[in-house]
């Protein structure tokens, strides 16, 4: 369904909701699922019952306590949309009603997967491209909040769960949950504190100043870290200046600046951050392309220049590395059976060393030296881990094998 058709349906529904008590009567909604509950807000997935036994929906309904100070931005968004503004990456607010000390906000339900679900289900090797595609697009959603109104609206809770990749347009994420969003105030020195998701919220959100557009820049920087590492950022990550194996130097520089504790040291707008993210994505893609060329990957067919190259196990580099690995491995496993090999002294030590430890060492060295693209595309372990993670895990396994080797040798004396 295209945006124009969807908007016409929402306009018609909004008119019906403003009709005399049609949707305000008890039982007007059928609650399909309770999505979230907090002290001041309940979020539900609902269907609106209509005459003749039919239903419209699904929709998201938020019930917000009026004295909580939450949800004011939904009215701002509703007024703007009612005046004819359309926001591609913000949800459509269909109606707002007040009753029994509660604000009832009805809005479109964006069908799709959350950014958390998308990233956590992606292969480790694909996260670079995924972050390069989605992070600038998420910035676009935040720019609609910051620049689409007379006064910038600060989201203050940009997290992997509050970004939805729609089924129809997964590369055009929608920013949801504006419950704690607020308008920027010119003369304010601080604002409400202890709101937001701590891993993504900047210091000023916890009582150290007023939140502004740079507060959302901070959250977006942390979100970029999540997209690359597939877990929420922790205090230790900042202490290490975001130096993780999954975050290369280009992305690390962008994330560190976006997440500076002092707002003056961050990117001063989301547009500026988006430009930096696009440049980081281009630099990473260029480097990957150069590495692919160095790995002697197959050339695409002339009539399909954009076709994805198929990884090959037999490349010029592997033609050198793999036969040498096989030769040394075969020599090791056959030596215990040679009459010229002295197996009488420390027999357990020799057997484990020849059959396990030395082949393990050669395998680890071969993995470091070889062209790994075929493994990364065809072997589950290497698909799900970056090169650095795979080397670290293989190195750990080899270290444990070494410990076992010496323990068995001691027992076999």
C-alpha positions as a printed Julia matrix, in Angstrom:
413×3 Matrix{Float64}:
   0.0     0.0     0.0
   1.5     3.34   -1.01
   1.85    6.36    1.25
  -0.97    8.31   -0.46
  -3.48    5.49    0.05
  -2.38    5.02    3.66
  -2.73    8.74    4.38
  -6.27    8.82    2.93
  -7.28    5.93    5.19
  -5.8     7.7     8.2
  -7.56   10.95    7.28
 -10.9     9.15    7.01
 -10.34    7.37   10.31
  -9.35   10.62   12.03
 -12.6    12.2    10.86
 -14.6     9.27   12.2
 -12.83    9.45   15.56
 -13.79   13.11   15.86
 -17.42   12.21   15.19
 -19.82   12.2    18.15
 -18.41    9.73   20.64
 -18.05    7.01   17.98
 -14.73    5.72   19.19
 -14.88    7.03   22.74
 -17.54    4.65   23.98
 -16.55    1.74   26.24
 -15.53   -1.27   24.2
 -14.7     0.77   21.09
 -11.28   -0.89   20.97
 -10.29   -4.52   21.03
  -6.89   -4.87   22.68
  -4.86   -7.41   20.74
  -1.69   -7.13   22.83
  -0.19   -5.0    25.59
   3.18   -3.9    24.2
   4.61   -1.98   27.14
   3.58   -0.84   30.61
   5.24    1.78   32.81
   4.14    3.82   35.8
   2.77    6.63   33.61
   2.13    5.01   30.23
   0.54    1.9    28.71
   1.08    0.96   25.07
  -1.33   -1.4    23.35
  -1.85   -2.93   19.94
  -5.56   -2.41   19.24
  -8.3    -2.72   16.64
 -11.13   -0.22   16.37
 -14.57   -1.79   16.23
 -16.88   -0.32   13.6
 -20.53   -0.79   12.77
 -21.51   -4.06   11.19
 -19.1    -6.09   13.28
 -15.96   -5.05   11.37
 -12.65   -3.75   12.65
 -10.04   -1.23   11.54
  -6.39   -1.65   12.43
  -4.12   -2.66   13.86
  -3.2     0.6    15.57
  -1.0     1.53   18.48
  -2.82    3.13   21.38
  -0.96    4.92   24.16
  -2.67    5.75   27.45
  -0.61    8.44   29.19
  -1.28   10.04   32.56
  -1.88   13.72   31.91
   0.04   14.89   34.98
   3.15   12.83   34.08
   4.59   15.44   31.72
   4.93   12.78   29.01
   3.52   12.58   25.51
   3.31   16.29   24.7
   5.12   15.81   21.4
   2.33   13.57   20.12
   0.06   16.64   20.13
   2.7    18.65   18.24
   3.06   15.89   15.66
  -0.7    15.45   15.37
  -1.27   19.18   14.81
   1.45   19.29   12.14
   0.06   16.24   10.33
  -3.49   17.58   10.56
  -2.24   20.78    8.93
  -1.01   18.77    5.96
   2.59   17.96    6.84
   3.8    14.49    6.01
   6.76   12.84    7.71
   8.18    9.83    5.92
  10.0     8.38    8.95
   7.69    9.29   11.83
   4.45    7.45   12.69
   1.11    8.97   11.71
  -0.89   10.13   14.75
  -4.54    9.43   13.96
  -6.27   10.97   16.96
  -5.72   12.33   20.46
  -8.44   12.27   23.11
  -8.53   13.07   26.82
 -10.63   11.23   29.36
 -10.43   10.14   32.98
  -7.15   11.96   33.56
  -5.5    10.12   30.66
  -4.35   11.21   27.23
  -5.3     8.6    24.64
  -3.08    8.68   21.55
  -3.99    6.5    18.57
  -1.4     6.12   15.84
  -0.52    3.87   12.95
   1.15    0.56   13.66
   4.38    0.24   11.68
   4.7    -3.42   10.7
   8.28   -4.57   10.58
  11.29   -5.59   12.63
  13.05   -3.43   15.19
  16.62   -2.38   14.52
  17.65   -4.64   17.39
  16.07   -7.65   15.68
  17.6    -6.76   12.32
  21.13   -6.35   13.69
  21.06   -9.36   16.0
  19.86  -11.62   13.19
  22.52  -10.41   10.74
  25.82  -12.2    10.15
  28.81  -10.54   11.76
  30.41  -10.12    8.33
  27.35   -8.16    7.11
  27.16   -5.61    9.93
  29.51   -3.13    8.26
  27.25   -2.83    5.23
  24.12   -2.88    7.39
  25.36   -0.02    9.58
  26.45    1.93    6.51
  22.96    1.56    5.03
  20.74    2.04    8.07
  22.54    4.56   10.28
  22.37    7.47    7.78
  18.7     6.56    7.24
  18.02    6.65   11.0
  19.67   10.07   11.04
  17.13   11.08    8.4
  14.29   10.2    10.78
  15.83   12.26   13.57
  16.36   15.18   11.16
  12.6    15.17   10.55
  12.11   15.72   14.29
  14.8    18.37   14.58
  13.95   20.35   11.44
  10.31   19.57   10.68
   8.82   21.88   13.31
   9.13   25.53   14.29
  11.19   24.46   17.33
  13.46   21.37   17.28
  11.95   18.29   18.91
  14.46   16.18   20.84
  13.63   12.47   20.93
  15.73   11.57   24.02
  15.2     7.82   23.73
  16.81    6.68   20.47
  17.46    2.97   21.03
  17.53   -0.19   18.87
  13.99   -0.99   20.02
  12.61    2.41   19.05
  13.67    2.18   15.41
  11.44    0.06   13.17
  12.48   -1.18    9.72
   9.13   -1.43    7.89
   8.3    -4.55    5.92
   7.6    -2.48    2.81
  10.71   -0.28    3.04
  13.26   -1.83    5.44
  15.93    0.68    4.4
  13.7     3.61    5.46
  13.45    3.13    9.23
  10.7     4.79   11.26
  11.41    6.39   14.64
   8.77    5.52   17.23
   7.98    6.1    20.92
   7.95    9.87   21.4
   6.76    9.59   25.0
   9.71   11.43   26.57
  10.49   13.63   23.57
  10.39   17.38   24.22
  10.69   20.69   22.45
  13.98   22.52   22.85
  13.64   25.61   25.04
  15.81   28.63   24.37
  16.4    29.8    27.94
  16.34   26.48   29.81
  19.47   25.32   31.64
  18.17   21.84   32.49
  15.16   19.64   31.87
  13.51   16.51   33.21
  16.03   13.99   34.47
  16.35   10.21   34.86
  14.52    9.52   31.63
  15.67    7.46   28.7
  17.64    4.27   28.28
  20.87    4.71   30.22
  23.18    3.01   27.71
  22.09    5.51   25.01
  21.32    8.65   27.04
  23.89   11.51   27.3
  24.98   13.02   30.63
  22.8    16.12   30.24
  19.74   13.88   30.26
  20.49   12.94   33.85
  20.61   16.43   35.31
  23.77   17.96   33.82
  22.13   20.48   31.48
  19.36   20.92   28.92
  18.98   18.32   26.2
  19.23   19.64   22.66
  19.89   18.25   19.17
  23.36   17.16   20.3
  21.75   14.86   22.87
  20.23   12.85   20.03
  23.63   12.96   18.27
  25.06   11.18   21.33
  22.36    8.48   21.21
  22.91    7.98   17.47
  26.63    7.47   18.08
  25.83    4.75   20.6
  23.33    3.29   18.14
  26.07    3.08   15.49
  28.21    1.16   17.99
  25.32   -1.25   18.57
  24.9    -1.81   14.82
  28.55   -2.9    14.51
  28.91   -4.92   17.72
  25.32   -6.26   18.07
  25.07   -5.47   21.78
  24.26   -2.45   23.89
  27.23   -0.2    24.75
  28.73   -0.51   28.21
  30.84    1.89   30.33
  33.92   -0.2    29.54
  33.47    0.56   25.84
  33.87    4.27   26.5
  36.88    3.59   28.72
  38.45    1.76   25.78
  37.46    4.61   23.41
  35.17    2.16   21.58
  38.2     0.16   20.51
  36.59   -3.18   19.68
  37.51   -5.63   16.94
  34.18   -5.03   15.18
  34.7    -1.24   15.05
  37.37   -0.1    12.62
  39.36    3.11   13.05
  37.13    5.18   10.76
  33.88    4.26   12.53
  35.57    4.5    15.93
  36.54    8.11   15.27
  32.97    9.02   14.28
  31.43    7.23   17.27
  33.89    8.75   19.74
  33.12   12.29   18.53
  29.36   11.74   18.51
  29.51   10.34   22.06
  31.78   12.96   23.61
  30.71   13.78   27.17
  30.88   17.51   26.43
  28.17   18.48   23.91
  30.49   21.15   22.47
  32.88   18.4    21.34
  30.2    16.39   19.5
  28.88   16.88   15.99
  26.68   19.95   16.32
  23.82   18.59   14.24
  22.49   15.25   13.05
  23.13   16.35    9.46
  26.8    16.72   10.31
  26.82   13.28   11.92
  25.03   11.78    8.91
  27.7    13.15    6.57
  30.41   11.61    8.77
  28.61    8.25    8.82
  28.25    8.25    5.05
  31.96    8.95    4.69
  32.8     6.16    7.16
  30.59    3.77    5.21
  32.27    4.73    1.92
  35.76    4.38    3.39
  34.92    0.96    4.84
  33.4    -0.21    1.55
  36.46    1.01   -0.39
  38.8    -0.82    1.96
  36.71   -4.0     1.69
  36.87   -3.73   -2.09
  40.67   -3.37   -2.0
  40.97   -6.36    0.33
  38.74   -8.37   -1.96
  40.99   -7.52   -4.89
  44.05   -8.49   -2.86
  42.4   -11.82   -2.09
  42.26  -12.58   -5.83
  38.48  -12.86   -5.9
  36.79  -13.95   -9.1
  35.84  -11.23  -11.6
  32.12  -10.77  -12.38
  30.73  -11.8   -15.7
  30.96   -9.05  -18.36
  27.19   -8.98  -18.86
  26.53   -8.69  -15.11
  29.01   -6.13  -13.75
  27.13   -5.65  -10.48
  26.67   -9.34   -9.71
  27.98  -10.52   -6.36
  31.28  -12.3    -6.65
  31.26  -15.93   -5.63
  33.86  -16.86   -3.06
  36.31  -19.59   -4.08
  38.32  -21.85   -1.85
  40.96  -22.34   -4.54
  42.61  -18.95   -5.01
  46.28  -18.2    -5.84
  47.01  -17.56   -2.18
  45.29  -20.74   -0.99
  47.07  -22.78   -3.64
  50.25  -21.95   -1.73
  48.97  -22.03    1.86
  46.72  -25.12    1.84
  49.16  -27.64    0.26
  51.88  -26.59    2.71
  49.4   -26.96    5.58
  48.32  -30.4     4.3
  51.96  -31.53    3.87
  52.99  -30.59    7.4
  49.79  -32.04    8.88
  50.25  -35.38    7.12
  53.89  -35.53    8.2
  52.9   -34.95   11.83
  50.15  -37.56   12.01
  52.32  -40.22   10.32
  55.48  -39.67   12.36
  54.29  -41.66   15.43
  53.99  -44.73   13.19
  57.46  -44.41   11.67
  60.07  -46.88   12.95
  62.59  -44.02   13.04
  60.57  -42.06   15.62
  61.41  -42.63   19.27
  58.08  -42.99   21.04
  59.35  -44.74   24.15
  60.3   -41.56   26.01
  57.14  -39.72   27.12
  54.78  -41.64   24.8
  51.61  -39.67   25.78
  53.41  -36.37   25.3
  54.63  -37.46   21.86
  51.3   -38.88   20.66
  49.27  -35.82   21.68
  51.93  -33.54   20.27
  52.17  -35.26   16.88
  48.45  -36.0    16.42
  46.83  -32.9    17.95
  49.09  -30.05   19.05
  51.27  -29.63   15.96
  48.38  -30.06   13.47
  46.45  -27.52   15.54
  49.34  -25.05   15.33
  49.64  -25.49   11.56
  45.88  -25.05   11.17
  45.89  -21.81   13.15
  48.79  -20.42   11.09
  47.11  -21.5     7.85
  43.88  -19.74    8.82
  45.72  -16.49    9.51
  47.52  -16.63    6.15
  44.81  -17.96    3.84
  42.06  -16.23    1.82
  39.1   -16.57    4.2
  36.17  -15.5     2.01
  35.06  -19.05    1.19
  35.05  -20.0     4.88
  33.14  -16.84    5.82
  30.39  -17.6     3.31
  30.09  -21.38    3.72
  31.04  -22.33    7.3
  28.63  -21.27   10.07
  31.34  -20.56   12.65
  33.17  -18.12   10.37
  29.9   -16.56    9.1
  28.88  -15.64   12.64
  32.22  -14.2    13.78
  34.5   -11.48   12.5
  38.07  -12.38   11.49
  39.36  -11.0    14.8
  36.81  -12.97   16.81
  37.56  -16.18   14.92
  41.32  -15.83   15.43
  40.79  -15.08   19.13
  38.53  -18.12   19.62
  40.83  -20.43   17.66
  43.77  -19.1    19.65
  41.92  -19.79   22.89
  41.12  -23.34   21.77
  44.78  -23.88   20.87
  45.88  -22.57   24.28
  43.51  -24.97   26.02
  44.88  -27.8    23.86
  48.4   -26.84   24.95
  47.38  -27.01   28.63
  45.75  -30.4    28.09
  48.85  -31.58   26.25
  51.15  -30.83   29.15
  48.69  -32.24   31.72
  48.42  -35.53   29.81
  52.18  -35.62   29.39
  52.63  -35.3    33.13
  50.12  -38.04   33.81
  51.72  -40.34   31.25
  55.21  -40.35   32.72
